[in-house]
Amino acid sequence: MGKKLQLGSVCSKGHLLTEDTVYRYPEGSKQAGVLRCAICKQAAKDKHRGVDRQGQPLARATKDRTHCPAGHPYDAENTYLTKNNKRQCKLCNRDREYLRKYGITLQDYEDLFSKQLGLCAICKKSSDKRLCVDHNHTSGAVRELLCDNCNVGIARFSENIHSLQSAIEYLQKHNHRDNN
């Protein structure tokens, strides 16, 4: 069960609960006194009836759809199957993941990627894998995009500048021995 809703709060879908947008369960019911978002309740009712928000019929099965609700194509590159054998849009899932983890959208990621010319911000190399979103683990602020090696490297040093500087000094100290 999610958080208890009250007037002025926001439901899980982001709707503001006001006197006009709240549903109160009637007295005598198991959930008497509990508030629910009326917009979400109506959407669930419509979905059960087989219509969308505009009253248009929903496609009977998602397997018949060629695009996700956001308009991305269900093709081999953008689709994966869940454990329940349901199709999922990779782009939509990645967008939700970036928002949840880093507070940025997929478009923000793409903008960073373009700004960095597709290269890691540290080693300046391209990667076959998707670049990692590097962020400050204390503040959550996104820094730049890194390849997996550089991202793991700074993580192994616990993002400690003094430890990284010490490692640089160590390598410089022993560099002349390696060249002989």
VOFI-150973 format. One line per 8 residues: number of its first residue (from 1); their letters; for each residue x, y, z of N, C-alpha, C, O. Coordinates in nm, 4 decimals. Atoms other than C-alpha are relative to their C-alpha. Layout:
BEGIN
NUM = a = X:Y:Z:X:Y:Z:X:Y:Z:X:Y:Z ~ ...
end
This chain:
BEGIN
1 = mgkklqlg = 0.0840:-0.1183:0.0000:0.0000:0.0000:0.0000:0.0878:0.1236:0.0000:0.1857:0.1293:0.0745 ~ -0.0788:-0.1217:0.0110:0.1344:0.3438:-0.0921:-0.0243:0.0934:0.1172:-0.0878:0.0563:0.2159 ~ 0.0158:-0.0973:-0.1074:0.1455:0.6561:0.1203:-0.1462:0.0414:0.0105:-0.2210:0.0345:-0.0871 ~ 0.1371:-0.0439:-0.0225:-0.1776:0.7846:0.2732:-0.0188:0.1353:-0.0668:0.0587:0.2283:-0.0440 ~ 0.0257:-0.1231:0.0736:-0.3248:1.0532:0.0509:-0.0820:0.0969:0.0832:-0.1659:0.0564:0.1636 ~ 0.0774:-0.1044:-0.0659:-0.4589:1.3833:0.1795:-0.0108:0.1177:-0.0952:0.0662:0.1289:-0.1906 ~ 0.0177:-0.1174:0.0847:-0.5825:1.7055:0.0258:0.1289:0.0795:-0.0048:0.1953:0.0981:0.0972 ~ -0.1231:-0.0758:0.0188:-0.2948:1.9080:-0.1174:0.1198:-0.0864:-0.0347:0.2223:-0.0343:-0.0786
9 = svcskghl = -0.1110:0.0885:0.0360:-0.0746:1.6001:-0.1690:-0.0145:-0.0394:-0.1469:-0.1097:0.0004:-0.2140 ~ -0.0032:0.0424:0.1394:0.0094:1.4401:-0.5036:-0.0077:-0.1517:-0.0043:0.0591:-0.2197:0.0737 ~ 0.0108:0.1455:0.0132:-0.0900:1.0894:-0.6116:0.1238:-0.0551:-0.0706:0.2099:0.0213:-0.1141 ~ -0.1173:0.0637:0.0608:0.1598:0.8386:-0.7542:0.0170:0.0363:-0.1477:0.1266:0.0217:-0.2019 ~ -0.0083:-0.0406:0.1411:0.0801:0.9620:-1.1082:0.0246:0.1499:-0.0158:0.0353:0.1997:-0.1279 ~ -0.0324:-0.1419:0.0055:0.1463:1.3268:-1.0160:-0.1194:0.0937:-0.0008:-0.1026:0.2133:-0.0243 ~ 0.1178:-0.0861:-0.0029:-0.2127:1.4554:-0.9885:-0.0133:0.0648:0.1381:-0.0029:-0.0030:0.2403 ~ 0.0206:-0.0728:-0.1244:-0.2694:1.7240:-0.7237:-0.1391:-0.0320:0.0522:-0.2370:-0.0241:-0.0221
17 = ltedtvyr = 0.1285:0.0351:-0.0582:-0.5462:1.6207:-0.4851:-0.0668:0.1236:0.0584:-0.0187:0.1843:0.1542 ~ 0.0820:-0.1116:-0.0476:-0.8065:1.8905:-0.4397:-0.1392:-0.0571:0.0257:-0.1638:-0.1753:0.0016 ~ 0.1382:0.0450:-0.0213:-1.1753:1.8735:-0.3434:-0.0614:-0.0523:-0.1295:-0.1453:-0.1423:-0.1268 ~ 0.0551:0.0405:0.1299:-1.2497:1.8375:-0.7166:0.0626:-0.1273:-0.0550:0.0011:-0.1945:-0.1378 ~ -0.0698:0.1147:0.0587:-0.9960:1.5604:-0.7862:0.0193:-0.1146:0.0983:0.1037:-0.2015:0.0761 ~ -0.0143:0.1060:-0.0988:-1.0388:1.3384:-0.4818:-0.1272:-0.0839:0.0057:-0.2378:-0.0320:-0.0095 ~ 0.1126:0.0908:-0.0206:-1.2619:1.0349:-0.4337:0.0061:-0.0465:0.1447:0.1099:-0.0943:0.1906 ~ 0.0069:0.0453:-0.1394:-1.3730:0.9568:-0.0781:-0.0846:-0.1267:0.0037:-0.1991:-0.1270:-0.0415
25 = ypegskqa = 0.0752:0.1241:-0.0130:-1.4763:0.5992:-0.0078:-0.1162:0.0234:0.0965:-0.0999:0.0911:0.1980 ~ 0.1185:-0.0262:-0.0826:-1.8255:0.5942:0.1405:0.0081:-0.0662:0.1385:0.0764:-0.1668:0.1576 ~ 0.0088:0.0576:-0.1341:-1.8990:0.5310:0.5097:-0.0616:-0.1394:-0.0107:-0.1508:-0.1630:-0.0922 ~ 0.0507:0.1367:0.0010:-1.9633:0.1648:0.5800:0.0820:-0.0937:-0.0876:0.0721:-0.2157:-0.0747 ~ -0.0852:0.0855:0.0836:-1.7147:0.0427:0.3191:0.1275:-0.0338:0.0769:0.1592:0.0304:0.1771 ~ -0.1245:0.0410:-0.0659:-1.3908:-0.1320:0.4151:0.1019:0.1131:0.0042:0.1826:0.1198:0.0969 ~ -0.0977:-0.1085:0.0096:-1.1938:0.1778:0.3117:-0.0622:0.1355:0.0328:-0.0180:0.2381:-0.0190 ~ 0.0679:-0.1248:-0.0360:-1.4246:0.4392:0.4649:0.1017:0.1021:0.0501:0.1887:0.0704:0.1313
33 = gvlrcaic = -0.0888:-0.1070:-0.0425:-1.2464:0.7716:0.5076:0.1294:0.0088:-0.0785:0.2015:0.1078:-0.0666 ~ -0.1225:0.0001:0.0796:-0.9630:0.6788:0.2689:-0.0226:0.0849:-0.1247:-0.1299:0.0813:-0.1849 ~ 0.0075:-0.0815:0.1204:-0.8909:0.9215:-0.0143:0.0699:-0.0699:-0.1151:0.1693:-0.1399:-0.0959 ~ -0.0629:0.0526:0.1209:-0.8113:0.8189:-0.3704:-0.0078:0.1059:-0.1079:-0.1011:0.1861:-0.1102 ~ -0.0002:-0.0944:0.1109:-0.7224:1.0199:-0.6776:-0.1153:-0.0365:-0.0947:-0.1186:-0.1467:-0.1495 ~ 0.1157:0.0249:0.0858:-1.0459:1.0500:-0.8764:0.0404:-0.0137:-0.1466:-0.0231:-0.0872:-0.2223 ~ -0.0467:0.0077:0.1385:-0.8532:1.0993:-1.2014:0.0525:-0.1402:-0.0295:0.0201:-0.1996:-0.1324 ~ -0.0544:0.1352:0.0178:-0.6643:0.7714:-1.1562:-0.1110:-0.1050:0.0088:-0.1089:-0.2041:-0.0641
41 = kqaakdkh = 0.1119:0.0937:-0.0159:-0.9837:0.5947:-1.0426:-0.0802:-0.0066:-0.1295:-0.1185:-0.1149:-0.1737 ~ 0.0752:-0.0033:0.1257:-1.1646:0.7081:-1.3591:0.0799:-0.0653:-0.1128:0.0240:-0.1371:-0.1958 ~ -0.0849:0.0602:0.1037:-0.8681:0.6082:-1.5780:-0.0014:-0.1523:0.0110:-0.0069:-0.2222:-0.0901 ~ 0.0043:0.1451:-0.0210:-0.8689:0.2597:-1.4227:-0.1355:-0.0557:-0.0449:-0.1429:-0.1632:-0.1043 ~ 0.1348:0.0419:0.0394:-1.2450:0.2364:-1.4779:-0.0113:-0.0021:-0.1531:-0.0658:-0.0962:-0.2108 ~ 0.0032:-0.0066:0.1461:-1.2067:0.3470:-1.8427:0.0805:-0.1130:-0.0629:0.0379:-0.1749:-0.1604 ~ -0.0855:0.1075:0.0529:-0.9240:0.1009:-1.9009:-0.0731:-0.1333:0.0096:-0.0677:-0.2152:-0.0822 ~ 0.0762:0.1234:-0.0179:-1.1417:-0.1763:-1.7609:-0.1125:-0.0090:-0.1033:-0.1444:-0.1174:-0.1521
49 = rgvdrqgq = 0.1066:-0.0048:0.1012:-1.4207:-0.0653:-1.9983:0.0553:-0.0095:-0.1409:-0.0194:-0.0325:-0.2360 ~ -0.0620:0.0131:0.1318:-1.1696:-0.0699:-2.2849:0.0046:0.1287:-0.0796:0.0084:0.1253:-0.2026 ~ -0.0102:-0.1272:0.0704:-1.1550:0.3037:-2.3641:0.1130:0.0825:0.0597:0.1517:0.0625:0.1748 ~ -0.1053:-0.0889:-0.0506:-0.8834:0.5692:-2.3340:-0.0640:0.1253:0.0585:-0.1861:0.1321:0.0718 ~ 0.0507:-0.1229:-0.0637:-0.9157:0.9176:-2.1765:-0.0993:0.0757:-0.0865:-0.1876:0.1437:-0.0342 ~ 0.0906:-0.0695:0.0899:-1.0925:1.0519:-2.4834:-0.1220:-0.0853:-0.0363:-0.2042:-0.0450:-0.1186 ~ 0.1141:0.0878:0.0276:-1.3398:0.7613:-2.4859:0.0178:-0.0853:-0.1231:-0.0761:-0.1529:-0.1652 ~ -0.0273:0.0817:0.1188:-1.1752:0.5958:-2.7874:0.0319:-0.1437:0.0428:0.0925:-0.1645:0.1480
57 = plaratkd = -0.0281:0.1393:-0.0369:-1.1552:0.2144:-2.7876:0.1507:-0.0271:0.0068:0.2270:0.0178:-0.0787 ~ -0.1397:0.0428:-0.0120:-0.8240:0.0709:-2.6666:0.0230:-0.1191:-0.0913:-0.0692:-0.1954:-0.1206 ~ -0.0336:0.1207:0.0759:-0.6427:-0.1840:-2.8786:-0.0217:-0.1179:0.0937:0.0141:-0.1106:0.2113 ~ 0.0336:0.1141:-0.0857:-0.7546:-0.5220:-2.7483:0.1247:-0.0657:0.0607:0.1222:-0.1080:0.1763 ~ -0.1211:0.0641:-0.0526:-0.4036:-0.6601:-2.7097:0.1202:0.0852:-0.0371:0.1271:0.1398:-0.1472 ~ -0.1181:-0.0805:0.0285:-0.0705:-0.4833:-2.6826:0.0812:-0.0608:-0.1130:0.1569:0.0098:-0.1797 ~ -0.0751:0.0634:0.1084:0.0712:-0.7375:-2.9265:-0.0413:0.0549:-0.1365:0.0340:0.0434:-0.2332 ~ 0.0474:-0.0579:0.1254:-0.1375:-0.5646:-3.1969:0.0550:0.1404:-0.0224:0.0482:0.1920:-0.1339
65 = rthcpagh = -0.0490:-0.1369:0.0105:0.0206:-0.2251:-3.1257:0.1383:0.0015:-0.0650:0.2198:-0.0881:-0.0426 ~ -0.1297:-0.0132:0.0660:0.3135:-0.1072:-3.3374:0.0906:0.0977:0.0734:0.2113:0.1013:0.0494 ~ -0.0753:-0.1008:-0.0744:0.4197:0.1727:-3.0977:-0.0433:0.0003:0.1464:-0.1563:-0.0362:0.1788 ~ 0.0326:-0.0133:-0.1417:0.4350:0.2280:-2.7215:-0.0899:0.1226:0.0182:-0.1051:0.2005:-0.0759 ~ 0.0860:-0.1174:-0.0207:0.1995:0.4876:-2.5655:0.0703:0.1339:-0.0245:0.0042:0.2325:-0.0571 ~ -0.0743:-0.1244:0.0254:0.4777:0.7512:-2.6002:0.0318:0.0183:-0.1482:0.0844:0.1223:-0.1878 ~ -0.0206:-0.0127:0.1440:0.4984:0.6815:-2.9747:0.1279:-0.0630:-0.0533:0.1566:-0.0523:-0.1725 ~ -0.1227:0.0667:0.0468:0.8271:0.4854:-2.9874:-0.0372:-0.1321:-0.0666:-0.1266:-0.2017:-0.0184
73 = pydaenty = 0.0361:0.1241:0.0701:0.8195:0.1937:-3.2323:0.0383:-0.1246:0.0799:0.1431:-0.1296:0.1442 ~ -0.0335:0.1313:-0.0548:0.8049:-0.1610:-3.1033:0.0754:-0.0743:-0.1100:0.0147:-0.1443:-0.1910 ~ -0.0817:0.0711:0.0978:1.0935:-0.2911:-3.3138:0.1062:-0.0803:0.0756:0.1124:-0.0757:0.1985 ~ -0.0988:0.0890:-0.0614:1.3809:-0.5330:-3.2501:0.0986:0.0752:0.0887:0.1416:0.0218:0.1910 ~ -0.0982:-0.0764:-0.0775:1.6143:-0.2589:-3.1206:-0.0596:0.0648:0.1242:0.0125:0.0896:0.2208 ~ 0.0609:-0.0783:-0.1072:1.3646:-0.0879:-2.8897:-0.0969:-0.0799:0.0868:-0.1700:-0.0208:0.1663 ~ 0.0987:0.0793:-0.0719:1.1664:-0.3777:-2.7438:0.0655:-0.1157:0.0741:0.1564:-0.1811:0.0231 ~ -0.0399:0.1217:-0.0698:1.2239:-0.6384:-2.4798:-0.1228:-0.0605:0.0665:-0.2235:0.0073:0.0867
81 = ltknnkrq = 0.1124:0.0700:-0.0621:0.9979:-0.8950:-2.3181:0.0238:-0.0148:0.1497:0.1350:-0.0450:0.1930 ~ -0.0080:0.0168:-0.1445:0.9244:-0.9050:-1.9449:-0.0125:-0.1485:0.0340:-0.0308:-0.2323:-0.0542 ~ 0.0169:0.1383:-0.0449:0.9051:-1.2226:-1.7372:-0.1380:-0.0533:-0.0363:-0.1557:-0.1730:-0.0593 ~ 0.1383:0.0378:0.0336:0.5307:-1.2227:-1.8119:-0.0257:0.0009:-0.1499:-0.1400:-0.0090:-0.1944 ~ 0.0080:0.0006:0.1455:0.6057:-1.2101:-2.1858:-0.0743:0.1215:-0.0558:-0.1394:0.1130:-0.1600 ~ 0.0598:-0.1246:0.0479:0.4820:-0.8502:-2.2189:0.1099:0.0861:-0.0591:0.2224:0.0889:-0.0093 ~ -0.0977:-0.0884:0.0641:0.6549:-0.6048:-2.4503:0.0193:0.1272:0.0810:-0.0756:0.1817:0.1375 ~ -0.0336:-0.1255:-0.0662:0.8313:-0.3062:-2.2983:0.0845:0.0836:-0.0951:0.1644:0.0302:-0.1721
89 = cklcnrdr = -0.0777:-0.0941:0.0809:0.9753:0.0015:-2.4684:0.1291:0.0329:0.0742:0.1250:0.0851:0.1856 ~ -0.1297:-0.0271:-0.0635:1.3479:0.0315:-2.3911:0.0208:0.1490:0.0233:0.0731:0.1877:0.1278 ~ -0.0194:-0.1441:-0.0137:1.3486:0.4087:-2.4484:-0.0795:0.0556:0.1176:-0.0275:0.1354:0.1955 ~ 0.0828:-0.0478:-0.1119:1.0620:0.4710:-2.2059:0.0556:-0.0485:0.1335:0.0588:0.0269:0.2308 ~ -0.0561:0.0532:-0.1242:1.2171:0.2444:-1.9436:0.1296:0.0716:0.0371:0.1532:0.1002:0.1545 ~ -0.1260:-0.0707:-0.0265:1.5565:0.4157:-1.9792:-0.0296:0.1418:0.0497:0.0365:0.1907:0.1413 ~ 0.0380:-0.1349:-0.0422:1.3899:0.7579:-1.9478:-0.0454:-0.0010:0.1458:-0.0050:0.0852:0.2238 ~ 0.0466:0.0115:-0.1398:1.2138:0.6479:-1.6248:0.1166:-0.0284:0.0936:0.1227:0.0263:0.2038
97 = eylrkygi = -0.1165:0.0343:-0.0816:1.5399:0.4997:-1.4929:0.0878:0.1230:0.0246:0.1310:0.1463:0.1375 ~ -0.0824:-0.1196:-0.0147:1.7371:0.8214:-1.5588:-0.0679:0.1019:0.0922:-0.0023:0.1655:0.1747 ~ 0.0716:-0.0933:-0.0872:1.4675:1.0311:-1.3943:0.0074:-0.0458:0.1455:0.0327:0.0342:0.2356 ~ -0.0004:0.0534:-0.1366:1.4530:0.8035:-1.0906:0.1387:0.0064:0.0625:0.1528:0.0483:0.1774 ~ -0.1352:0.0078:-0.0557:1.8296:0.7609:-1.0470:0.0722:0.1341:0.0059:0.1377:0.1652:0.1054 ~ -0.0833:-0.1192:0.0135:1.9733:1.0945:-1.1617:-0.0769:0.1315:-0.0126:-0.0169:0.2389:-0.0073 ~ 0.0790:-0.1214:0.0153:1.6858:1.3399:-1.2062:0.0130:0.0645:-0.1363:-0.0168:0.1830:-0.1515 ~ -0.0106:-0.0523:0.1362:1.7541:1.3803:-1.5795:-0.0841:-0.0859:-0.0935:-0.1156:-0.2008:-0.0626
105 = tlqdyedl = 0.0760:0.0749:0.1001:1.5587:1.2756:-1.8855:0.0958:-0.0652:-0.0995:0.2157:-0.0371:-0.0993 ~ -0.0790:0.0610:0.1059:1.6806:1.0644:-2.1736:0.0518:0.1086:-0.0946:0.1626:0.0980:-0.1471 ~ -0.0432:-0.1114:0.0858:1.6956:1.3882:-2.3752:0.1187:0.0729:0.0625:0.2110:0.1130:-0.0084 ~ -0.1136:-0.0621:-0.0693:1.9262:1.5408:-2.1102:0.1263:-0.0835:-0.0213:0.2342:-0.0293:-0.0454 ~ -0.1134:0.0903:0.0231:2.1513:1.2342:-2.1453:0.0529:0.0187:-0.1421:0.1733:0.0328:-0.1633 ~ -0.0396:-0.0144:0.1403:2.1527:1.2672:-2.5243:0.0702:0.1344:-0.0237:0.1650:0.1423:-0.1019 ~ -0.0641:-0.1318:0.0129:2.2402:1.6385:-2.4934:0.1429:-0.0042:0.0550:0.2347:0.0501:-0.0064 ~ -0.1344:0.0154:-0.0571:2.5362:1.5541:-2.2650:0.0894:-0.0798:-0.0944:0.2052:-0.0448:-0.1172
113 = fskqlglc = -0.0733:0.0873:0.0914:2.6433:1.2799:-2.5049:0.0482:0.0797:-0.1220:0.1635:0.0672:-0.1633 ~ -0.0370:-0.0833:0.1160:2.6399:1.5244:-2.7996:0.1053:0.1026:0.0377:0.2015:0.1232:-0.0362 ~ -0.0947:-0.1015:-0.0459:2.8224:1.7930:-2.6015:0.1400:-0.0598:0.0176:0.2403:0.0066:-0.0085 ~ -0.1278:0.0688:-0.0196:3.0961:1.5375:-2.5194:0.0451:-0.0722:-0.1264:0.1450:-0.1440:-0.1235 ~ -0.0307:0.0635:0.1286:3.1009:1.4192:-2.8843:0.0043:-0.1522:0.0104:0.0762:-0.2182:-0.0646 ~ 0.0065:0.1446:-0.0181:3.0213:1.0673:-2.7622:0.1208:-0.0598:0.0694:0.1388:-0.1816:0.0693 ~ -0.1240:0.0459:-0.0632:3.3497:1.0473:-2.5698:-0.0092:0.0079:0.1521:-0.0813:0.0911:0.2071 ~ -0.0112:-0.0014:-0.1458:3.4253:0.9696:-2.2061:0.0634:0.1324:0.0427:0.1584:0.1788:-0.0203
121 = aickkssd = -0.0506:-0.1292:-0.0465:3.4874:1.2916:-2.0109:0.1410:-0.0101:0.0588:0.2098:0.0914:0.0698 ~ -0.1338:0.0154:-0.0586:3.8066:1.1460:-1.8558:0.1014:-0.0475:-0.1031:0.1991:0.0225:-0.1299 ~ -0.1003:0.0572:0.0909:3.9872:0.9244:-2.1079:-0.0161:0.0461:-0.1447:0.0705:0.0208:-0.2284 ~ 0.0279:-0.0550:0.1342:3.8324:1.0931:-2.4157:-0.0096:-0.1077:-0.1080:0.0168:-0.0812:-0.2252 ~ 0.0180:0.1093:0.0969:3.7667:0.7542:-2.5805:-0.1484:-0.0281:-0.0176:-0.2295:-0.0017:0.0711 ~ 0.1384:0.0434:0.0217:3.4463:0.6284:-2.7367:-0.0135:-0.1401:0.0585:0.0861:-0.2069:0.0859 ~ 0.0243:0.1300:-0.0602:3.2859:0.3153:-2.5995:-0.1060:-0.0742:-0.0792:-0.1975:-0.0135:-0.1350 ~ 0.1035:0.0819:0.0644:3.0895:0.0278:-2.7475:-0.1251:-0.0030:0.0872:-0.2365:-0.0186:0.0372
129 = krlcvdhn = 0.1116:0.0001:-0.0953:2.8727:0.0398:-2.4341:-0.0525:0.1420:0.0174:0.0133:0.2393:-0.0194 ~ 0.0597:-0.1303:-0.0338:2.6433:0.3215:-2.3274:0.0853:0.0644:0.1084:0.1269:-0.0037:0.2021 ~ -0.0786:-0.0696:-0.1011:2.8341:0.5854:-2.1288:-0.0784:0.0101:0.1309:-0.2008:0.0226:0.1303 ~ 0.0601:-0.0073:-0.1336:2.7677:0.5973:-1.7525:-0.0254:0.1450:0.0380:0.0525:0.2337:0.0032 ~ 0.0289:-0.1333:-0.0524:2.6042:0.8992:-1.5905:0.0767:0.0143:0.1312:0.0410:-0.0473:0.2316 ~ -0.0783:-0.0220:-0.1208:2.8644:1.0169:-1.3398:-0.0688:0.1084:0.0819:-0.1091:0.2120:0.0291 ~ 0.0682:-0.0959:-0.0867:2.7147:1.1955:-1.0418:0.0626:-0.0001:0.1382:0.1260:-0.0974:0.1790 ~ -0.0484:-0.0138:-0.1369:2.8075:1.3180:-0.6961:-0.0925:-0.0821:0.0891:-0.2133:-0.0586:0.0918
137 = htsgavre = 0.0824:0.0887:-0.0814:2.6882:1.0521:-0.4534:-0.0533:0.0682:0.1249:-0.1442:0.0159:0.1893 ~ 0.0496:-0.0737:-0.1158:2.6394:1.3087:-0.1776:-0.1139:0.0933:-0.0406:-0.2218:0.0896:0.0185 ~ 0.1016:-0.0979:0.0411:2.4484:1.5834:-0.3604:-0.0947:-0.0533:-0.1066:-0.2059:-0.0026:-0.1221 ~ 0.0808:0.0537:0.1090:2.3168:1.3735:-0.6502:0.0179:0.0752:-0.1303:-0.0408:0.0373:-0.2316 ~ -0.0194:-0.0819:0.1206:2.4342:1.6368:-0.9008:0.0715:-0.0797:-0.1087:0.1736:-0.1437:-0.0841 ~ -0.0613:0.0669:0.1152:2.5112:1.4957:-1.2450:0.1211:0.0805:-0.0430:0.1156:0.2030:-0.0540 ~ -0.1218:-0.0673:0.0454:2.8663:1.5710:-1.3582:0.0088:-0.0135:-0.1519:-0.0298:0.0782:-0.2243 ~ -0.0104:0.0236:0.1441:2.9351:1.4224:-1.7020:-0.0170:-0.1490:-0.0252:-0.0518:-0.2243:0.0658
145 = llcdncnv = 0.0118:0.1411:0.0377:2.9311:1.0895:-1.8892:0.1394:-0.0618:-0.0060:0.2334:-0.0019:-0.0582 ~ -0.1280:0.0705:-0.0039:3.2099:0.8359:-1.8366:-0.0146:-0.1395:-0.0582:-0.1224:-0.1991:-0.0552 ~ -0.0010:0.1404:0.0417:3.3071:0.5049:-1.9895:-0.0021:-0.0847:0.1270:0.0237:-0.0346:0.2364 ~ 0.0104:0.0892:-0.1158:3.2644:0.2051:-1.7620:0.1313:-0.0078:0.0786:0.1299:-0.0059:0.2017 ~ -0.1300:0.0099:-0.0676:3.6404:0.1785:-1.6872:0.0279:0.1220:0.0876:0.0677:0.1072:0.2031 ~ -0.0268:-0.1221:-0.0765:3.6749:0.5412:-1.5761:-0.0995:0.0145:0.1160:-0.0622:0.0562:0.2256 ~ 0.1026:-0.0093:-0.1044:3.3473:0.5306:-1.3806:0.0339:-0.0925:0.1164:0.0270:-0.0520:0.2324 ~ -0.0368:0.0961:-0.1046:3.4545:0.2178:-1.1906:0.1304:0.0429:0.0676:0.1463:0.0262:0.1885
153 = giarfsen = -0.1283:-0.0448:-0.0551:3.8061:0.3608:-1.1461:-0.0161:0.1038:0.1090:0.0416:0.0905:0.2169 ~ 0.0158:-0.1022:-0.1038:3.6954:0.6712:-0.9610:-0.0852:-0.0514:0.1159:-0.0697:-0.0061:0.2293 ~ 0.0801:0.0593:-0.1078:3.4416:0.4676:-0.7650:0.0893:-0.0830:0.0937:0.0700:-0.0814:0.2152 ~ -0.0912:0.0810:-0.0822:3.7198:0.2312:-0.6458:0.0848:0.0866:0.0918:0.1296:0.0414:0.1973 ~ -0.0735:-0.0941:-0.0846:3.8999:0.5362:-0.5098:-0.0966:0.0804:0.0885:-0.0581:0.1798:0.1499 ~ 0.1053:-0.0646:-0.0802:3.5746:0.6371:-0.3361:-0.0117:0.1493:-0.0300:-0.0464:0.2285:0.0576 ~ 0.0059:-0.1390:0.0450:3.5861:0.9630:-0.5348:0.0855:0.0918:0.0877:0.0575:0.2110:0.1005 ~ -0.0877:-0.0742:-0.0901:3.8631:1.0723:-0.2974:0.1140:0.0634:-0.0804:0.1996:-0.0067:-0.1344
161 = ihslqsai = -0.0989:-0.0732:0.0798:4.0759:1.3411:-0.4646:0.1418:-0.0283:0.0487:0.2330:-0.0426:-0.0326 ~ -0.1340:0.0233:-0.0556:4.3714:1.2812:-0.2296:0.0520:-0.1387:-0.0391:0.1699:-0.1543:-0.0712 ~ -0.0414:0.1347:0.0401:4.3772:0.9077:-0.3061:0.0339:-0.0046:-0.1486:0.1309:-0.0689:-0.1887 ~ -0.0274:-0.0037:0.1441:4.3591:0.9746:-0.6796:0.1307:0.0728:-0.0283:0.2090:0.0288:-0.1125 ~ -0.1249:-0.0739:0.0177:4.6392:1.2323:-0.6562:0.1191:-0.0846:0.0425:0.2244:-0.0820:-0.0212 ~ -0.1062:0.0888:-0.0476:4.8469:0.9842:-0.4586:0.0303:-0.1089:-0.1031:0.1460:-0.1455:-0.1238 ~ -0.0187:0.1014:0.1044:4.7916:0.7231:-0.7297:0.0762:0.0587:-0.1191:0.1624:-0.0077:-0.1768 ~ -0.0722:-0.0672:0.1097:4.9080:0.9733:-0.9949:0.1480:0.0146:0.0363:0.2357:-0.0152:-0.0448
169 = eylqkhnh = -0.1387:-0.0176:-0.0448:5.2211:1.0512:-0.7929:0.0740:-0.1340:0.0010:0.1912:-0.1409:-0.0360 ~ -0.0581:0.1338:-0.0020:5.2855:0.6790:-0.7481:0.0395:-0.0430:-0.1412:0.1503:-0.0917:-0.1635 ~ -0.0295:0.0382:0.1388:5.2636:0.6161:-1.1219:0.1128:0.0845:-0.0587:0.1973:0.0325:-0.1316 ~ -0.1074:-0.0863:0.0484:5.4862:0.9159:-1.1982:0.1342:-0.0428:0.0591:0.2354:-0.0435:-0.0110 ~ -0.1224:0.0432:-0.0687:5.7440:0.7946:-0.9429:0.0577:-0.1258:-0.0645:0.1792:-0.1386:-0.0789 ~ -0.0457:0.1278:0.0546:5.7607:0.4494:-1.1003:0.0023:-0.0035:-0.1517:0.0396:-0.1055:-0.2097 ~ 0.0031:-0.0057:0.1451:5.7216:0.5585:-1.4622:0.1382:-0.0142:-0.0607:0.1538:-0.0844:-0.1606 ~ -0.1345:0.0057:0.0566:6.0960:0.6036:-1.5221:0.0577:-0.1421:0.0076:0.1377:-0.1800:-0.0779
177 = rdnn = -0.0481:0.1391:-0.0119:6.1629:0.2442:-1.4027:-0.0577:-0.0863:-0.1086:0.0095:-0.1746:-0.1619 ~ 0.0668:0.0818:0.1033:5.9123:0.1020:-1.6477:0.0594:0.0229:-0.1387:0.0544:-0.0654:-0.2243 ~ -0.0526:-0.0340:0.1332:6.0807:0.2778:-1.9414:0.1410:-0.0522:-0.0214:0.1899:-0.0484:-0.1343 ~ -0.1401:0.0506:0.0137:6.4292:0.1265:-1.8732:0.0040:-0.1443:-0.0385:0.1121:-0.2011:-0.0538
end
